[in-house]
Amino acid sequence: MAQGPFALLSHAKRRTQGTALSLVLANLVPLLGVLVLGWSAFSVVMAYVLETVIVGLYTWLRILLAQQTPIALRLFSVGFFTVHYGLFVLVQTVFIVLAVGIDDASNPAVQRELAIAGLGFAISHGISFFTHYIGGGEFRQANATLELFRPYGRIFTQQFVAIFGFFVMAALGGARVGPVVVLVACKLLVDLRAHLRSHAPAPAEPEPG
C-alpha cells in the first residue's frame, strides 16, 4: 500500500527530515507572497515553473557526478538532457505566458517576486543535493541514465497541479487566499511525498529462517 507523506516523514532519517523541512519552507514562500505581499496568481504558478528550471540545473550536476557511468557517457547524457528538458521547460513556459498574457511576464514586480521564490527553491534543492547526493555519497552509486530521467515523473505531477490550480484561481478572479492555499497544499504534498520516497531507507532484509 502506498504511504502518504506524513507516514513517510515519520520513518525518515533525521537528515531527510531536515531537507524535507527546507522543501516545505520553500514551498510556503509563494503562499506568504500572496498573503502578505499581494502576489498575483501568475507569480505563484510561474514560481513553480521556475522551480522546474532549478531542478533541471541540479539534475545536470547529478548526471555529471554519477560515478557508475563513464565520463564520456555522462557528457553525452548531459547534452541530451539539456536539449530534451530545455524544450520541455520552453513549451511549458510559453503555454502559460500565452494563456495569461505577455504583460504579466514582463512586469518588474512579477520578476522581483519570481526572484524571491526562485532563491527559496534554489536553496532548498541545494540543501537536498549537498546533503544526500554529495554528503550522503549517493553520487558514488549513481547511474547517469537513471539520473537523466529521474526528475520527469515528479515534475510532470508538480506542473499538472500548478497549471490546473492556476486556471482554477484565474476562473475565481485571481490569487484569492482559498484557492492559493489549496494549490500550495496540493503541490507541497505531491512534492514532499516524492522527496521522501526518493530518500526512504532501504527495507530491511528478512532474517534467514
Residue, then its C-alpha position, 0 to 999 in steps of 0.5 A: m500500500a502506498q504511504g502518504p507523506f506524513a507516514l513517510l516523514s515519520h520513518a525518515k532519517r533525521r537528515t531527510q527530515g531536515t531537507a524535507l523541512s527546507l522543501v516545505l519552507a520553500n514551498l510556503v514562500p509563494l503562499l506568504g507572497v500572496l498573503v502578505l505581499g499581494w502576489s498575483a496568481f501568475s507569480v505563484v504558478m510561474a514560481y513553480v515553473l521556475e522551480t522546474v528550471i532549478v531542478g533541471l540545473y541540479t539534475w545536470l550536476r547529478i548526471l555529471l557526478a554519477q560515478q557508475t557511468p563513464i565520463a564520456l557517457r555522462l557528457f553525452s547524457v548531459g547534452f541530451f538532457t539539456v536539449h530534451y528538458g530545455l524544450f520541455v521547460l520552453v513549451q511549458t513556459v510559453f503555454i502559460v505566458l500565452a494563456v495569461g498574457i505577455d504583460d504579466a511576464s514582463n512586469p518588474a514586480v512579477q520578476r522581483e517576486l519570481a526572484i524571491a521564490g526562485l532563491g527559496f527553491a534554489i536553496s532548498h534543492g541545494i540543501s537536498f543535493f549537498t546533503h544526500y547526493i554529495g554528503g550522503g555519497e549517493f553520487r558514488q552509486a549513481n547511474a547517469t541514465l537513471e539520473l537523466f530521467r529521474p526528475y520527469g515523473r515528479i515534475f510532470t505531477q508538480q506542473f499538472v497541479a500548478i497549471f490546473g490550480f492556476f486556471v482554477m484561481a484565474a476562473l475565481g478572479g485571481a490569487r484569492v487566499g482559498p484557492v492559493v492555499v489549496l494549490v500550495a497544499c496540493k503541490l507541497l504534498v505531491d512534492l514532499r511525498a516524492h522527496l521522501r520516497s526518493h530518500a526512504p531507507a532501504p527495507a530491511e532484509p528478512e532474517p534467514g529462517 
